[in-house]
Amino acid sequence: MAYEQKDGDISVFKNNKKETENQPDYTGTALINGQKMKVALWIKEGQKGKFFAGKIQEDTYRQSDNMKPISNGLAQQLDDDLPF
């Protein structure tokens, strides 16, 4: 059975594609109020030892449920209106 992320859950994985220090050590997703978010974590060193610092932001690369594809008729109409 596949894992299904529930509201409030965060899933992070080691970033095996990291090439620079600016890129996160771990990346993943969170589901907050039904919205999928991107998570990025860096391992930092502080006075009390190692810790995670991170960012969470809207996942703009995923199509939201309220977005619908353009129908062929509308796409054709848009093409006909272009001056080139």
C-alpha positions in Angstrom: 0.0 0.0 0.0 1.4 3.4 -1.0 2.0 6.1 1.6 -0.7 8.7 1.7 0.3 12.0 3.3 -2.3 13.3 5.7 -2.9 16.9 6.8 -0.1 18.1 9.1 2.4 15.4 7.8 5.9 16.2 6.6 8.1 13.8 4.6 11.8 14.7 4.0 14.6 12.8 2.2 18.3 13.2 1.9 19.1 15.4 -1.1 21.4 13.1 -3.2 21.6 15.7 -5.9 23.2 18.4 -3.8 26.0 20.2 -5.6 26.6 23.4 -3.7 26.4 24.5 0.0 23.4 26.7 -0.8 21.3 23.7 -1.8 19.3 22.0 1.0 20.6 18.8 2.7 17.1 17.4 2.8 14.0 18.1 0.7 10.4 16.9 0.8 6.8 17.9 1.1 4.3 18.9 3.8 0.5 18.8 3.6 -0.9 21.9 5.4 -4.6 22.6 5.4 -5.0 20.4 2.3 -2.2 22.3 0.4 1.0 20.5 -0.6 4.1 22.5 0.3 7.8 22.1 -0.5 10.2 21.6 2.5 13.9 22.3 2.4 16.2 21.6 5.4 19.9 22.4 6.0 22.1 20.9 8.8 23.6 23.8 10.8 26.1 24.0 13.6 25.2 26.2 16.6 26.3 26.8 20.2 24.3 23.8 21.4 25.4 21.5 18.5 23.9 20.5 15.2 20.3 21.4 14.3 18.0 21.7 11.2 17.2 25.1 9.7 14.6 25.1 7.0 12.1 26.7 4.6 8.6 25.8 3.7 6.9 27.3 0.7 4.0 26.8 -1.7 4.7 24.1 -4.3 4.1 26.2 -7.4 5.1 23.4 -9.8 2.1 21.3 -9.0 -1.3 21.9 -10.7 -3.9 22.8 -8.1 -7.3 21.1 -8.1 -9.1 24.3 -9.1 -7.0 24.6 -12.3 -8.6 23.0 -15.4 -6.9 22.4 -18.8 -8.0 24.7 -21.6 -10.5 23.1 -24.0 -9.5 22.6 -27.6 -12.1 25.2 -28.7 -10.7 27.9 -26.5 -7.1 27.1 -27.4 -8.1 27.3 -31.1 -9.9 30.6 -30.5 -6.8 32.0 -28.7 -4.5 30.9 -31.6 -6.9 32.6 -34.1 -6.6 35.9 -32.2 -2.8 36.1 -32.3 -1.4 38.4 -34.9 1.5 36.1 -35.9 
